[in-house]
Amino acid sequence: MYSRQPPTRVRSSPNIERHSKEVGGLESSLLQLVQDHQQTSLRVREETEKAKKAAIKTAIRVSDALLDTVNGGVQESFINEKRIELEIRSLSATIMRYAKQTDQWLAASHALNSAVKEIGDFENWMKTMDYDCRSINKAIHNIYQA
């Protein structure tokens, strides 16, 4: 069959060597570009992550500040509402007490008016009785003298 022959060495020409150096230089340049891109991409990713974390912290602080401001107003309103409710209860109790006193004064003044009216009626009755007694006295006196 075929006999084996030792491989022959091909002599490279200067163009081929220069071409392989250029290819090797291109490969190393491409590798360098890829590495630079990866490093830049990694650095940008890290900076983006740092900026994201800083933005989240800032947003949390702003949210807490806004919440404290709103809660402060709500808490103050709640305290004022409780104070107003206590004042309303106090005023209601005072009004009820004054209403009872007013009812008592009305009852007393009505009783006094009734008493004065009765005194007026009694005085009128007394005048009527005095007139009747004088009339009777004059009639008796006239009968006695006649």
Secondary structure as UniProt FT lines:
FT   HELIX           14..145
//
